Amino acid sequence: MYGSKPKPVNLATQQGVSLSGLIFLLGIITFIAMFTMKVFPTFLEYRAIKAGIVAAKAADGSVRDVQLSFDKHADINNIKTIKGTDLIITKETGETQVAFAYTARIPLITNVTLLIDYSGTTDPSGKIPEKPAEPIR
């Protein structure tokens, strides 16, 4: 220990990351970070919408009451993607069920766009009904 000599350094067996490897690794990390920063806000909005339909279902009134309840929740939580009129509101078994479905368009790089289909429902079966056709006025 005290009398031992340090091992000589062999330059042929050095270990570490080369500059080109470091640049490549930083490029991948940057791409993943940019991707995450663009997708994460849409996911947070999706979670807020899911909470909003649960709150709207608790209103348990007419279709318009449920829509207004969701719109109030959307104003508080800064939801811009859908409105109360976009919700699918059904009352098949006597209990009000609220559902939604929408597509988020996320521009990534120049002409490359990521499309994510978000949907949710308060129905325990998880089935999202089709939105009925708009009545002719």
N, C-alpha and C positions, 0 to 999 in steps of 0.2 A: 504494500500500500504506500508507505512513505517513500520507499526506495524504488518503486516501479516507474518505468519511463512511459510517457504518453505514447499512444499508438500513432504511427506515422499516417498522415492523410494521403490517401490514394486518389488523385484527381480523376482517374478513369472510372471510379465507382461512385461519383458524387450522386446524391439523391436530391430530388426537388422537382418543381414544376418549371417547364420552359416558358419563355415569354409567349410563344405562339399558343401553347396550351392554356396559359393564364388568360389571354385575350379571348380565346374560344370559350372558355368557361364563363368569363364575365359576360360575353354575348348571350349565352344561353340563360344565365341568371337574369339579365336585363329583359330578354324576351318574355320569360316566365313572369317577371314582376309587372311588365306592361300589360300582359294578358290578364293577370289577376286584378290589377287596378281598374281595368275596363269591365270585367265580368262581375266583380264583387258588389258594386252598387246595384246592379240589376237583381242580384240574389237578395240583397237586403230589402229592396222594394217588394220583391215577391213575398218575403216573410211578413212584411207589413201588410200586404194585401190579404194574406191568409189570416192574420190577426183581425183585419178589418171585416172579413166576411163572418167571422165568429161573433164579433161585436154586433154586426148588422142582423145576424140571425137572432140575437138576444132581444132585438127590438120587437120581433114577433107581432108585427102588425100587417098592414096592407103592403103590397109590392112597393108602393111609393114610400112608405115609412122605412122599409128596409133599405131602399136606395138612398134616402136622405141620411139615414144612420151611417151608411158606408161613406157617403160624401163628406160627412163631418169628420169621420175617422181619417179619410184621405187628406183633408185639409190640415189636420193636426200632424200627420205623419209624412206630409209632403209627397203624396202619391200622385204622380202625373200620368202614369201609363193607362189606367182605366178609370172609369167613372161609375157611379151607381147604376146608370142606364145600361152599362155593358155587362152587368151581372146576370146570371141565369138563375132565376128564382122560381122554385117549384113548390107545390104543396100537394104531392101525390098521396101520401099516407096520412094527411091531416097535420103533419108537422112541416114547418117551413124549412126548406133546404136551399142553401145559397152556394152557387158555384161560379167559377170564372175560368177563362182560358184565353191566353194571348201569346203573341210571339214577340220576343225582344230582338231587335236588330242592333248589333254591336259592330261598328266599323273598327276593323283591326289595323290593316295597313293598306293604304291607297284604295284599291278596288276590291279588297278582301273583306267580307262581312260575315260575322258569326250570327247565326239565328238560333235562338233558344226558345223552345215551346214551354211556357209555364202554364200550369193549371192546378186547380185545387177545388175542394168542395167540403161542405160540412156534413154531407151524407156519409154515414158510417160505412156503407158499402164501397165508397170511393168512386162510384160511377158518376161521371160528369155527363149530364143530359145535353142534347143538342140545343143550341139557342133557337127558339122559335122564330119563324119568319116575321118580319115587321108587318103589322097590319097596313093595308092600303087605306090612305086617308082621303 
